[in-house]
Amino acid sequence: MPKVNSVRQAHSRIRSLRLIAFLYGLAAYGVFLFTIVYAIGFVSGIGVPKTIDTGPEASVIDALSINTLLMALFAIQHSGMARKGFKNWWTRYVPNCIERSTYVLMASLCLMLLFWQWRPLPGIVWQVEDPDIFVMIATLSFIGWATVFTSTFLIDHFELFGLRHVTANLRGRSIPAPQFKTPLYYKFVRHPIYLGFIIAFWAAPIMTIGHLLFAAVTTTYIFVGIFFEERDLLQQFGEQYRQYQRQACMLIPWRKVG
């Protein structure tokens, strides 16, 4: 009987840990959703209390330094935690089932810090006066955001942001190995998520110096991120991904490859 009770207690503890991991993943996903919605308002200047062009005043040097450091912090976290070597080390201390959720949570917190501490540089670089063109460019920015979201669902939104892992763990199942696929947008461009971000950041009817800094630095980071991501994909899928590189453009749809 003591042995039976011990087994039951062990099973109960496992179920409790799985439930905690699931709730943690759910919370991390909730933080991500809040952060990405706030990011849309932050960049577009709509619907949030602090945008890319508002906040505490600072000298140009201070604003450039603070903003660059904030973006660098996000880039280091976002890229560093995605590398295989870091994951191998990190999962010695963090269970595999919540590794992705933790990555998503940390990225969201870095972005929140950026939104909070960002210093505006309100000088105007360009400003569209024609109301029709103004609306057209603003709409294009939201099309960029829509491209980001739909692209994540085309591959596996819930796997990408950690929910698939914690749900499978809750059920006592393992995650199948990722399969290489190229649905819809991915037939024309290898990185539609990054393309969506670039459109969203640069399609600005009013471009301030601060917005330009944000767009330029994040676009540079996107190209760095693509370099590392494609290297990892080549290691994972080999000739299959190399063939895909010959068939689809990196960012510009329908551009001739070769």
C-alpha positions as CSV (number, residue, x, y, z in Angstrom):
1,M,0.0,0.0,0.0
2,P,2.7,2.6,0.8
3,K,4.2,1.9,-2.6
4,V,0.8,2.5,-4.3
5,N,0.4,5.7,-2.4
6,S,3.9,6.8,-3.4
7,V,3.1,6.1,-7.1
8,R,-0.2,8.1,-6.8
9,Q,1.6,11.0,-5.2
10,A,4.2,11.0,-8.0
11,H,1.5,11.0,-10.7
12,S,-0.3,13.8,-8.8
13,R,2.9,15.8,-8.7
14,I,3.5,15.3,-12.4
15,R,0.0,16.4,-13.2
16,S,0.4,19.5,-11.0
17,L,3.7,20.4,-12.7
18,R,2.2,20.0,-16.1
19,L,-0.8,22.2,-15.2
20,I,1.6,24.9,-13.8
21,A,3.6,24.7,-17.0
22,F,0.5,25.1,-19.1
23,L,-0.7,28.1,-17.0
24,Y,2.8,29.7,-17.3
25,G,2.7,29.2,-21.1
26,L,-0.8,30.7,-21.3
27,A,0.3,33.7,-19.2
28,A,3.4,34.2,-21.5
29,Y,1.2,34.1,-24.5
30,G,-1.2,36.6,-23.0
31,V,1.8,39.0,-22.3
32,F,2.9,38.5,-25.9
33,L,-0.6,39.4,-27.3
34,F,-0.7,42.5,-25.2
35,T,2.8,43.5,-26.3
36,I,2.2,43.0,-30.0
37,V,-1.1,44.9,-29.9
38,Y,0.7,47.7,-28.0
39,A,3.5,47.7,-30.6
40,I,1.0,48.4,-33.4
41,G,-0.2,51.4,-31.5
42,F,3.3,52.5,-30.5
43,V,4.6,52.6,-34.1
44,S,1.4,53.9,-35.7
45,G,0.7,56.5,-32.9
46,I,-2.9,55.3,-32.4
47,G,-4.7,54.1,-29.3
48,V,-1.9,53.8,-26.7
49,P,-0.8,56.2,-24.0
50,K,2.8,56.3,-25.2
51,T,3.9,56.2,-28.8
52,I,7.2,56.3,-30.7
53,D,6.8,60.2,-30.9
54,T,5.8,60.9,-27.3
55,G,7.4,60.5,-23.9
56,P,9.9,62.3,-21.7
57,E,12.1,64.8,-23.5
58,A,15.9,64.2,-23.7
59,S,18.8,65.7,-25.6
60,V,19.4,64.3,-29.0
61,I,22.6,62.5,-27.8
62,D,20.8,61.0,-24.8
63,A,17.7,59.9,-26.9
64,L,19.9,58.3,-29.5
65,S,22.0,56.5,-26.8
66,I,19.0,55.3,-24.8
67,N,16.9,54.2,-27.8
68,T,19.9,52.4,-29.4
69,L,20.6,50.5,-26.2
70,L,17.0,49.5,-25.8
71,M,16.9,48.1,-29.3
72,A,20.3,46.4,-28.8
73,L,19.0,44.7,-25.6
74,F,16.0,43.3,-27.5
75,A,18.2,42.2,-30.4
76,I,20.6,40.4,-28.1
77,Q,17.9,38.7,-26.2
78,H,15.8,37.8,-29.2
79,S,18.6,36.4,-31.3
80,G,20.8,35.0,-28.5
81,M,18.0,33.0,-26.9
82,A,17.1,31.5,-30.3
83,R,20.5,30.0,-31.0
84,K,20.8,26.2,-30.6
85,G,23.9,26.5,-28.3
86,F,22.0,28.7,-25.9
87,K,18.9,26.4,-25.9
88,N,21.1,23.4,-25.2
89,W,22.5,25.2,-22.1
90,W,19.3,26.9,-21.1
91,T,17.2,23.7,-21.1
92,R,19.5,22.2,-18.4
93,Y,17.8,24.6,-16.0
94,V,14.4,25.2,-17.7
95,P,12.1,22.4,-18.8
96,N,11.9,21.9,-22.5
97,C,8.1,22.3,-22.5
98,I,8.4,26.0,-21.3
99,E,11.6,26.9,-23.1
100,R,9.7,28.6,-26.0
101,S,7.2,30.3,-23.7
102,T,10.1,31.7,-21.6
103,Y,11.7,33.0,-24.8
104,V,8.4,34.7,-25.9
105,L,8.0,36.1,-22.4
106,M,11.5,37.6,-22.3
107,A,11.1,39.1,-25.7
108,S,7.8,40.7,-24.7
109,L,9.4,42.1,-21.5
110,C,12.3,43.6,-23.5
111,L,9.8,45.3,-25.8
112,M,7.7,46.6,-22.9
113,L,10.9,48.1,-21.5
114,L,11.6,49.7,-24.9
115,F,8.1,51.2,-25.0
116,W,8.4,52.5,-21.5
117,Q,11.8,54.1,-21.7
118,W,11.8,55.2,-25.4
119,R,12.8,58.8,-25.9
120,P,11.1,60.6,-28.8
121,L,13.0,62.5,-31.5
122,P,10.2,64.5,-32.9
123,G,12.0,66.2,-35.8
124,I,10.1,65.6,-39.1
125,V,11.9,63.8,-41.8
126,W,8.8,63.7,-44.1
127,Q,5.1,64.4,-43.8
128,V,2.4,63.5,-46.3
129,E,0.0,66.4,-46.7
130,D,-2.4,64.9,-49.2
131,P,-5.2,63.2,-47.1
132,D,-5.8,60.4,-49.6
133,I,-2.1,59.5,-49.8
134,F,-1.9,59.8,-46.0
135,V,-4.7,57.2,-45.5
136,M,-3.2,55.0,-48.2
137,I,0.2,54.9,-46.5
138,A,-1.3,54.4,-43.0
139,T,-3.4,51.5,-44.5
140,L,-0.3,50.0,-46.0
141,S,1.3,49.9,-42.5
142,F,-1.6,48.0,-41.1
143,I,-1.4,45.6,-44.1
144,G,2.1,45.0,-43.0
145,W,0.9,44.1,-39.5
146,A,-1.8,41.8,-41.0
147,T,0.9,40.1,-43.0
148,V,2.9,39.4,-39.8
149,F,-0.1,37.8,-38.1
150,T,-1.4,35.8,-41.0
151,S,2.1,34.5,-41.7
152,T,2.5,33.1,-38.2
153,F,-0.8,31.2,-38.6
154,L,0.2,29.8,-42.0
155,I,3.2,28.0,-40.4
156,D,2.1,27.3,-36.8
157,H,1.2,30.3,-34.6
158,F,0.7,28.3,-31.4
159,E,4.0,26.4,-31.8
160,L,5.8,29.6,-32.6
161,F,4.7,31.2,-29.4
162,G,4.9,28.3,-27.1
163,L,1.3,27.2,-26.5
164,R,1.7,24.0,-28.6
165,H,4.5,22.8,-26.3
166,V,2.7,23.4,-23.0
167,T,-0.5,22.0,-24.3
168,A,1.2,18.8,-25.5
169,N,3.0,18.5,-22.1
170,L,-0.3,18.9,-20.2
171,R,-1.6,15.9,-22.2
172,G,1.5,13.9,-21.7
173,R,2.4,14.0,-25.4
174,S,5.5,15.0,-27.3
175,I,5.7,17.6,-30.1
176,P,6.2,16.1,-33.6
177,A,9.4,17.0,-35.4
178,P,8.8,20.2,-37.5
179,Q,8.0,19.6,-41.1
180,F,9.2,21.8,-43.9
181,K,6.3,23.5,-45.6
182,T,5.7,26.6,-47.8
183,P,2.0,27.6,-47.6
184,L,0.6,30.6,-49.4
185,Y,3.0,33.7,-48.8
186,Y,5.9,31.3,-48.3
187,K,5.7,30.2,-51.9
188,F,6.8,33.7,-53.0
189,V,8.9,34.9,-50.2
190,R,11.0,33.0,-47.6
191,H,10.4,35.5,-44.7
192,P,6.9,37.0,-45.0
193,I,6.8,37.8,-41.2
194,Y,9.9,40.0,-41.6
195,L,8.5,41.5,-44.7
196,G,5.4,42.5,-42.8
197,F,7.4,44.1,-40.1
198,I,9.4,46.1,-42.6
199,I,6.3,47.4,-44.3
200,A,4.7,48.2,-41.0
201,F,7.7,50.2,-39.8
202,W,8.4,52.1,-43.0
203,A,4.9,52.9,-44.2
204,A,4.6,56.1,-42.2
205,P,2.7,59.1,-43.5
206,I,4.6,61.2,-40.8
207,M,8.2,60.0,-40.4
208,T,10.0,61.5,-37.4
209,I,13.7,61.1,-36.6
210,G,12.8,58.8,-33.8
211,H,10.6,56.7,-36.1
212,L,13.3,56.6,-38.7
213,L,15.9,55.4,-36.1
214,F,13.5,52.7,-35.0
215,A,12.8,51.6,-38.6
216,A,16.4,51.7,-39.7
217,V,17.8,49.7,-36.7
218,T,15.0,47.1,-36.7
219,T,15.4,46.6,-40.4
220,T,19.1,46.1,-40.0
221,Y,18.4,43.6,-37.2
222,I,15.9,41.8,-39.4
223,F,18.7,41.2,-42.0
224,V,21.0,39.9,-39.3
225,G,18.2,37.7,-37.9
226,I,17.6,36.3,-41.4
227,F,21.3,35.4,-41.7
228,F,21.2,33.3,-38.5
229,E,17.8,31.9,-39.1
230,E,18.6,30.7,-42.6
231,R,21.8,29.1,-41.3
232,D,19.8,27.2,-38.7
233,L,17.2,26.1,-41.3
234,L,19.9,24.9,-43.6
235,Q,21.3,22.8,-40.8
236,Q,17.8,21.5,-40.0
237,F,16.5,20.8,-43.5
238,G,19.6,20.6,-45.6
239,E,19.1,20.4,-49.4
240,Q,15.4,20.8,-49.0
241,Y,15.9,24.3,-47.7
242,R,18.7,25.0,-50.2
243,Q,16.4,24.2,-53.0
244,Y,13.7,26.5,-51.5
245,Q,16.3,29.3,-51.4
246,R,16.7,28.9,-55.2
247,Q,12.9,29.0,-55.7
248,A,11.7,31.8,-53.5
249,C,13.1,35.3,-52.8
250,M,14.2,36.3,-49.3
251,L,12.0,39.3,-48.9
252,I,10.8,40.7,-52.2
253,P,7.9,38.7,-53.7
254,W,8.0,37.6,-57.3
255,R,11.5,39.0,-57.8
256,K,13.4,36.7,-60.1
257,V,15.7,34.3,-58.3
258,G,19.0,33.2,-59.7
